[in-house]
Amino acid sequence: MHAQKTQKSLPLSDIFKTLEVQFSVQFNYAEDAIAKVRIVPPKKDIALKTALLYLEEKTNFSYTLTTDNMVLVVAILANQTLQELSEVMLSGYIVRGINKLNNGAFEIDISDFDILPGLIDTDVLQAVQAFPGIQSSNETVSNINIRGGTHDQNLILWDDIKMYQSGHFFGLISMFNPQITQRVSLTKNGSGTEFTDGVSGTIAMETDKDLSDAFKGNIGLNFIDANGFVDVPIGEKSSLQVAARKSISDFTETPTYNNFFERISQDTEIANNSANIINSDKTFDFYDVSLRWLYNISDKDKLRVNFINVANQLVFNENSMVNAVEDSRESSLSQNSTAGAIAYSRLWNSKFETSFEWYETDYKLKSINANILDAQRFLQENKVSETSVKFKADYKINTNLTWRNGYHFVETQVTNLDDVDSPLFRNLVSEVVRTHGIFSQLSYQSKDRNTNFIGGLRYNYIGKFSKHLLEPRLSFSHKFLNHFSFEVLGEFKHQNTSQVINFQNDFLGVEKRRWQLSNDTDIPVITSRQGSVGMSFNQSGWLISAGAYYKNVKGITTQSQGFQNQYEFIRTIGNYDVKGVDVIVRKELNQFNTWLSYAYMNNHYTFEALPETNFPSNFDVTHAITFGTNYTGDHLKLSAGLNWNSGRAITNPVMGNEISNDAINYQATNSNQLQDYLRVDISGLYDFNLSKSKTANVGLSVWNLLDKKNIINSFYRLNNGVVEDVNQRSLGFTPNVVFRVNF
């Protein structure tokens, strides 16, 4: 009776936003829980209490108004017991669909996601780089630096499966299909005790947790790939989701593809072979397949099965005249990942729930380098095989306090192979590390929902090294004076794997990093300690949020840091310390959203065995600024943004005395910087109806609109007694177009 006469249903999240403006309140809810709920909005001339009663009548949620004008949204279950939803502390943190949670983490809700500059398909690993303090030193998703850390220090999860590969096109786009990925969680600090690895941060992707009651899907095409997705209900208790992508390079080469290929082949054997060798027939292909099956065995028992397979293949021919005879040999590089998982959970009663998770994940990097002039074949392989078993038990002590306990076992095997056929040489090294973990944590939330505390301890035992590690974790947040919030986060973590570079021309010089296991001697177990404090203000469409942090990481090696100066071939152990500040200011006004973020970082190494014990990190970018604005209409979305940073640290030769003792004579390590980096991106999406049951959208994006020739890496090498300056450049003007049909 209190519905509008138009009878046009709208997403519940949109109705919340309208009521927030109308009554100066804030709805506290889980984005994924309401993502599929649509109702006719209430009348505009009714009181807030009447509007909330109307919402309760039309949805399976209860709505409680607190003294600080917060509306708590709680799901009502079939037995009329109440299940609290994970709460959003700050919604629309950057754009709609990006939220900050009360545990200190950030979430990207793909189903409610707006649009970001330069992106038309929601690339989840490009999207996380919108947060202050997160960058990619070379514009790839395979080199994401969270608060000055290296990419291998990030824990990347897909439905709780650890993934050792993150990108297609050797890092230019994410390998995780956004059509099947429902939610992304980003944790910079204060992670839960159930998680291990990832001393710099955690990026966790999740598929839809709910069963589908109707068939749906979509197919899409852009300048890089063709893709499809289906969600198929199987009876009343089960549903299956399948997503797939494949590059379109077999059929055509677009400007986007050509720019990507040129970018990944810079300063590699693909582009720069010896003077007597000509490369030809260069081809690149990738695909991925993802699967998720849900089965509700009963009202209390749930089963989930996941599978993902990812492949990248680069092939080219090396041609030369050998003894007046033309010879041609094929070189290739492949990067593949395959993983599967089973998760089972049981709700024993309203207070006690248990879950069991198992996964197997496998990664393989393989290159064949054909050396025509020396009649030689050089084979390199890097393999990772990991098995994980985790058991969790959650007990709800009372309405405010929950206790989680669990056990986690991980077995990781890493194999490296270097094989030469002439002269015969073969070096095969395979190592295994097993880790046992026991974790416990308490979660407290005050009755008014203003105070949240999560504290716990994780105990790890690494049998191979007889090593014991205790890791406390902390997340505390408190809301006060209606519009302010304060948080404190902290954690100790460790990891047994890292990526290293032995030689810059390994694996054809394209993906030169290889995974390795710690041996607790010259390759230590990496450990970290991190603490941060932050404060936010949120009112009338304004958001101002700032946080300061300190991070110390011990046990890194020079090989894992990508040195390309006098320390390139030095092997020693050290640590790094990072101090920084992350700030974001955002304003929402009607259909427009504008944000400005700033990140300051002071990132320094300590290597006691080097001549210079302390110097700036290779990933030290002192200042970084992002500015963006969005327009969101009924059918049209537009976005434009600017990215600027002060350039990362590099080492230059001594001017006028570049060579000493037949080697490059360098200045103080990392005492110089690359030129300032500047990039402007734009994007737009328009959706329309094809029929009553089918919709479509078309989009256009341009990466680096101004075609700025940014230098993202610079190093020096001796060439016939002359110091040569080698510069690697960013992607230039790169357009992309997408067309998608939803059914």
N, C-alpha and C positions, 0 to 999 in steps of 0.2 A: 504493500500500500504506500510505501515511501519511495518507490522507484520513480525514475524520470519517465515521462511519457514516451520518449523516443524509443525505449525498449532496446537500445543498442548496447550489447555487452562489451565491456572493456576489461583489460587485464587488471587483476586486483592490485598489482603494484602501482598502476597509473591512478587508480582510485585513491590509494593511500597518499600519493603525492598531492592530489587535489585537496584532500581533507587536511593534509599538513599545512598547506598554504591558507586554507579557509579558516582553520581553527587554531593555528599556531601551535600545533602538536607535532610529535615525532613518533612514527610507528616503528616498533622494534620487532624484527621478524627475520626468518631465514629466507633468503631469496629463492633457493631451490625448492622450498616447501610450497611456495605460492605461485611458482612460475607458470603452472598450467591452469590456474584458476581464473575464470572470467565470469563476471556478473554484470547485471544492469546497475549502473551507479545510483546512489541514493539522490533524493531531491536536494537542491542547493539551498532551500529556504527552511531546512529543519535544524534542530539543535544537534550538538555533537553527540550527546547521550542517545538521542533517537537514531542518529546515523550508525552508531556502534551496535545498537540493538538490531538494526536492519542488516548489518554485515553478519552478525551472529546467526540470524535467521537464514541467510543465503549461503553461508559458508560453513565448513566444519572447523571453525576456529572460535576461540573466546577472545574477548577484547577487554583489557583492564586498564583504566586510566589512573596513572600514578600522580602524586602531588606535584611532580616537576613536569607535567604535561607530556609524559611519555605513555604511549599506548602499547602495552605488552600483548603480543599475538601468540596464542598457545593453541596447539592442535588438540582436538577432541577425538579420542580414539573410540573404537566400537564399544568397549566396556565402560565408557564414560570416565575412566581415569585420564589424567592429563599428562601429555608429554611436552616438556619444554623444548623449544626450538633454539638452536644456536643463534646468538643474537648479533645483529649488526649494530656496531657502535656509531659508525659514520657511513651513511649511504651516499652513493655518488661521489666517492672520494676524489676521483679525477673526472670520469664521465659516468653516465648511468650504467649500472652493471658492475662497477668496480667499487667495492665496499671494504671498510675496515671492521674487523670483528673484535669482540670483547676479549679475546685471548691474545691480541697483539698481531695476529696474522691479517693478511689481506686476501680477498677473494675476487675472482672475476667470474661472474655469472654469465655464461655464454648465451643462455636463452633470453636474457634481458640486457644484453650488451649493446651499447650504442655504436660508436664508430671512432676510430683513432686516425690521425693524419697518416697518409701513405699506405693504409691497410684497408682492403675491401673484403677479403676473407679473414676471419678472426684468427690470425696466426698467434697461438697462445704464447710462444716464447718471444715473439716480437712485442706482444702486448705488455709483458712483465717489465720490459725496458722503459715503460712510461713512468715507473715509480722512481722518485729521486733516490740516488745511491746505487742504482743498477744501470750498468752500461755494458756495451760490447766494444772492446778495444778495436775490433776490425769489422764491425757491422754484421756479425754473424750470430746465429742462435747457438752455435757450437763453441762460442767463446764469450759467455755471459759472465760478467764480473760483478758479483754482489759484494758491495762495500770493500772493493779492492782485492778480492780473492780471485783465484784462477777458476776456470770453468769446471775442472775436475773436482773442485771442492764444493760443488752444488749437488745436493741429493735430488735427482729428478725421478719422480714416480708417476706411473700411469696405472690407475686403479691399484695402488699399493705395490706395484712391481717396479723394482729399481731398473732404470734403463741406462745403458752405457753409451748410447748414441742418442743425439738430440735433433739432428737436422738432415734434410735432403740437400742435394746440390752442395754437399760437403759444408753445410752450415748456413746457406743463404735463406732457407725457409725451414720451418719446423716440420718434423716428420710425424707429428701427432695431428691426426685429422680433426679439424674443429667441428665437423658435422656430428661426430660421436662423442666428443668431449663436452660435458655439460658444465663443469665447474673447475676452476683452477685456484689453488690455494698457494699463496706466497708467504713464507716465513723467513724473515731476516734474522730473528733472534727469539729466544724463549720458546723453542719447540717442545712438543710433548715428549715424555720419557719413552714412549713406544718407538721413537725414531732414532736410528743410528746413522752414521756417516753424515756427509754434508756439513763440514766445519764452517762453511761460509753462509749456507742457507738451504732452504728446501722449496722446490717447486713441485707441487702435487696436483696431478690432473685426475679428474673423476668422470666416469660416465654416469648416465641417469640411474638413480637408485630405485626408481618407481616403475612398476609394470605399466605397459601401454595397453589400453583397451580398444585401440583402433589402429588400423594400418596407416602408416605415414612414411614419407620419404622425400628425397630430393635428388636432382641431378644438376651438375654445374660444370661450367667450362670457363677457363681463364687462359691467359697467355703462357701459362706454365704447364697446367695439367687439366685432365678431365677427371671428375670425381662423382661419386654417388653414395647415397645412404638410404637404408630402409630400416624401419622399426616395425616388427611383425609380432602381433599378439599370438600366442599359441595356447588356446584355451583360456580359462579364467585365471590360471595360476602361473603362467609363464609368458615371457616375451623375449624376442631375439633381435638384437641390433647388429647390423653389418655395415661397414663403411670401407670404401676403397678409393684409391687415387692412382693415376698413372700419368707420367709426363707425355706431352704431345709431340715430343721431338722426333718420334718415328714418322710423323705425318707432315709436320711443318716446323720451321724455325722462326719464332717471333722475335721482335726487338728485345723483349724481356729475356727470352732464352739466350740470345746472343750476348747481352750485357752480363748475364749471370756466368756464362761460360768464360767470357773474357776475364771476369773478376776472379774466378777460382784458379785460372791457369796462369795468372801473373807470376813471373819469376819462378816457374816450374819447368820441368823437362818437357811438358806439353807445348809450351810457348817458346822456350829458349833451349834448343838442343845445340850440339856442336856445329861448327861451320860446315862440315861435310855431310850432315844429316838433315833431311827434310821430313817433317812430320805431315801426315795426311790422314784423311778418313777419320777425323775426330768425331766421336759420337758419345752422347751421354744419355742415360735413361734411369728413371727411378719409378718405384711404385710402393704402395703400402696397403695392407689389408688389416682391418681391426674388427674384432668380434666381441660382443658381450651378451651373455645369456643369463637371464634371471628366472629363478623358479621358487615360488613360495610353497614350500612343502606343506606347511600348515600356517595357522595364524601366528605361530610362535617360531617357526623354523624357516630360514631363508638360505638359498644357495645361489652363488654367483660364479660364473665361469668366464674367463677372459682369455683372449688370444690376440697377438699382434705380430705381423711379419713385415719387415721393412728392407728394401734393397736399393742400392745405388751402384751403377756400373758405368765406368769411363773406359773407353777403348780408343786407341789410335795406332797408326802404323808409322814405323821409323824406316825411312828409305835412304839408300846410299849406293854409290858405285864402289864395289870392292873387287880389286884386280880386274878392272874393266868389265865387271859383271854387275848388273843391277840387282840389288838384294833388298828385301823388305821383310820386316819382322813386326809382330804385334806386341804392343805393351798395353797393360790394363791395370785398372785399380777398381776394387769393389769394396763396399762397406755395407754390411748386413746385420740385422738384429731380428731375433725370434724369441718370443716370450709367451708364457702361458701361466694362468693362475686359477686357483680354486679357493673360494671363501665361503664359509658356513657360519651362520650365527643363530643363536637360540635365545629367545626371551623367556626365561623360566617363570618369572612373575613380574609384578610391577616394579620390583626393586633390583632384580638380578638378571644380568645378560652376559653371555659368553660368546666368543667368536674365535674361529680358527682360520688361518690364512696360510696358503702355500703358494710359492711361485718358483719357476725356473726361467732364467733369463740368459740368453746367449748372444754374444757379439763377436763379429769377425771382420777384420780389416786385412785385405790381401792385395799385394801388388806384384806384377811381373814386369820387370824392366829389361827390355831387349837391347843389348849393346851390340850394334851391328859391327862396328869397327874392330872390336875385340872378340867377336863371335862368342858373346857371353850372355847368359840368362841369369838374372838376379831375382830370386823369389823372397818376398818378405810377408810374414803373417803375424798378426796380433789377435789372440782369442781370449775372450772372457766367458766363463761359465759359472753361474751362481745359482745356488739353491737356498731358499729361505723358508723357515717354518716359524709361525708366530701364533701364540695363544694369548687372548686377553679376557679378563673378567671385570665387569663393571658392577659395583654394588652401590645403590642409592641409600645412603645412611639415613638421610631425611630430605626434606624439600630443598634444603640449601647446600647439602654436602654429598659429593659422590667420590667413591674410592675406586681407582683403577689399578689392577695388578696384572702382570703378564710375564711370559718367557719368550725369548727370541733366539733362534739359532740360524746362523748364516755360514755357508761354506762357499768360498770363492776360489776359483782356479784361473790362473792367468798363464797363457802359453805364448812364447815369442819364438819365431823361427826366422833365421837368415840362411838362405841356401843359394850357393853359386855353383854353376855346372862346369865352369872352366876358368881357373883350376878348381878342382873339387873342394868345396868348403861347406860345412853344414853345422849350424849352431842352433840347437833346440833346447830351450829352457822352459820347464813347466813347474809351477809352484802352487801350493794350496795352503790357505789359511782358514781356520775354523774359529768362529767366535760365538760364545754363549752370553746371552744378556738376560738379566732379571730387572724388571722395572716396576715402580710403584709411584702413584701420584694421587694427591687429593685436589678436588675441584670444589671451590666454595663460591656461592653467589648469595648476596644479601637479599632480604625479602623485598626491598625496593628496587632490586636489580641494578643498583648504582655501583656496587662494589663486587669485583670479580678477582678471585685468587686461584691460581693453579701452581702448585709446587710439588716437586717429586725428585726421585733419585733413580738413576740407572746404574746398575753394576754390570761390567763387562769382563769376561775372562777370555783371553786369547791363548789357547792351549799350546800352540807352537812355540810361543815365546814365554810361557808361564807368566803372562802379564795381566795384572789386575787394574781396572780403571773404574773410578767412581765419578759419575757425572750428574751433578745437581742441575735442575731446570727450574725456572721461575717465570711466571707471568702474572702481573698485578695491574689492575686498572680500576679507576674510581671516577665517577661523574659527580660534579658539584656545581652549585650555582646555576643549575638548569642547562647551561650551554657550554660548560667547560668539562674537560676530561684529562686525566693524568695517568701515565702508565710507567711501569718499571719492568724491564725484561732482562733475563740473564740465562746463560747456559754454559756448560762444559760439554764438548763433543770430541769425537775422534773418528778417524777413518784409516782403513788399511790399504786403500788403492790410490794411485795417482797417475797422471799422464806425464810422460817425459819425452824429450826430443834428444835422440842420440846424435843424429846428423840432419842438417837442414834439407838434404835431398832424399831422405828416407821416404818410402812410399810415393815416389815420383815428385816429392816436394809439395804435394797437394795437402793431404792430411798426414802430416809428419809425426804427430803425437801417437804414442803407444801406451797402453795401460800397463802398469806394473804393480806388483804386490810389495808391501813392506817386508823387510827381513829383520828388522829391529837392530841393524848395525849401521851400514852406510845408507840404508833406505829406512828411516825410522817410521814408526806409527805416528801419523800426524795428529796433533792435539790442538784444541782451541779453547779459549776463554773469551767470553763476550758479555758486555753489559751495556744497557742503554736506558735513557729516560726520555719521555716525550710529553707534550701537552698539546691539546687541540681546543679550538673554539669553533662552534657551529651554530649559526643563527641567521634567519632571514635570507637563506641562499648563500651566505658567506661561510667559507671554511678556511681556517688558518691552522695549520698543523706543523709542529717543529719537533725534531728529536735529535739528541746527541748520543754518540756511541763510542765505545772503545773495544777493539778486538785484537787479540794476540794469538797468533798461530805459530806453533813450533813443529819442527821436524820436516820442513820443506827442503827440497834439494835444488841446486842450481839448474839441473836438467829439467825440472818441472816448471821453471819460470821463463823459458824461452829466450835466454840471453843470445844476442847476436853481436857481441863485442868481445873484449879481451877475455871474458869469462865463459865463452861459448863452449869450450871443451874442458872446463874445470868442473870437477865433481866434488862437492862438499855439502855440508848440512848447515841450515840456518833457520831463521824465523822472521816474521814480519809483524809490525805493529801498525794499526790503523786507528786514527782519531778522525771523527767526522761529524758533520751536521747535515741533516736532511730537512728541507722546508718546502711546504706547498701551500699556495693560496688559490682558492677556487671560488668563483661566483656564478650562481645560477640566476638567470633572469628570463622569465617566460620560457621561450623555446631555445634560448641561447645558454651556453655553458663555456666559461673561459677559465683557464688555469695557468699558473706560473709556478714552476718548481725550481729549486736551487739546491745543489749538493756541494758541500765543501769536504775535501778529504786530504789528510796528511798520512801518506803510506810509505813506511821505510823498512828496509831490510836490515838484518844483522847477520853477517857471516863471519864468524871469528877466524876462520882459516884463510880468508882473502886479505890482500894488502889493504883494502879499504873495508873496514868492518861494518860501517854504517853508511848507507846511501839510499836515495829514493828508489822505490819499487818500480819495476817495469810497467806496473799497472796503476801508477800514481797519476791521477788526473785531478789537479787541485780544485778546479772550478767547473761546474757543469750547470747549464740552464736549459729548461724546456718551457716553451710557451705554446699554448694551443687554444683553439676556440671551435666550438661545435654548434651547429644548428640542427634541431630535430623537429620535423613537421609530421603531419599525418602519414605521408608517404615518402618524404624526402629527408635524407640525412646528408649533411655536409660537414667537412672537417678540414682544418688547416693548422699547421704547426711548424715550429722552428726548434731545432736542436743545435746547441752551441756548447763546446767545451774548450778548455785551455790547452789541449794537446797533452799526450802522455809523455813521460820522461824517456829520453834517448841519450846515447853517448856519441859525441863527435870527436874526430881526430884533432890533434893539436895543430892549429893553423900555422902554416909555414914550416912545420916539422912533423909532417904526417907519417913518415916512415922511420923506424928505428930498429936496428938489428934484424932487418928483413921482415919486419912485422909492422902492423899499423900502430902508431903511437897515439893512444887515446887520451882525451882529457879525463877529468874526474868522472867516475861512473854516474850516468844518468843526471849529469849536471845541465843538460840542455832539454828542450822540449820540441815536440812537433809543432808545426803551425796550428793556429786555432782551427778547430773543426766547426763547420757551419753547414747545416742542411735544412732545406725547407720542403715540406711534404704537403700534399693535398689529397683528398679523397671524397667521393660522393656515392651514395646508394639511393636508388629509387625503386620502390616496390609497387606492384599493381596486380589486379585480379585478372586471371585468365578465364576463370569460370567460378561457379559457386564453391567448388572443391579444390581449385588450383590457384596458386598465386605465383608470382615471379618477381625477381628483382634483377636489376642491371646496375653495374657499378663501374666507376673509373677511378684509378689512383695514379699518382705520379710521385715517385720517390726521387728526391733531389731535383726539385722543380727548376732551380736556378743552374743546374749542371755544374755545381761547384766542384773543382778538382781537388778534393781533400786528400791529403797524404795521411794514410792510416798506419804506415810503418816505414821506417827509414834505417838502413844499415850500410856498412861499408865492407868492401873486400878488395884484396889485392889482385890485379889483373895485369900480368907482365910488368910487374914493378911499379904500377900506377894504382893509386887509391881510387876505387870506383864507388860512387854514391848510388845506391839502389833505393828507389822510392816505390812503394806499393800504394796504389790509389784506390779510393772508394768507388762504389757504384756511381756512375754518372746519371744523367737524366734517364729514368727507367719507368715507363708507363706500364700499367696493367689494366685489363678489362675483365669483368666477370659477368656471366649470365647464369641465373639459377632458376629452376622451376621446382616449386614445392607442391607436393600432393599428399 
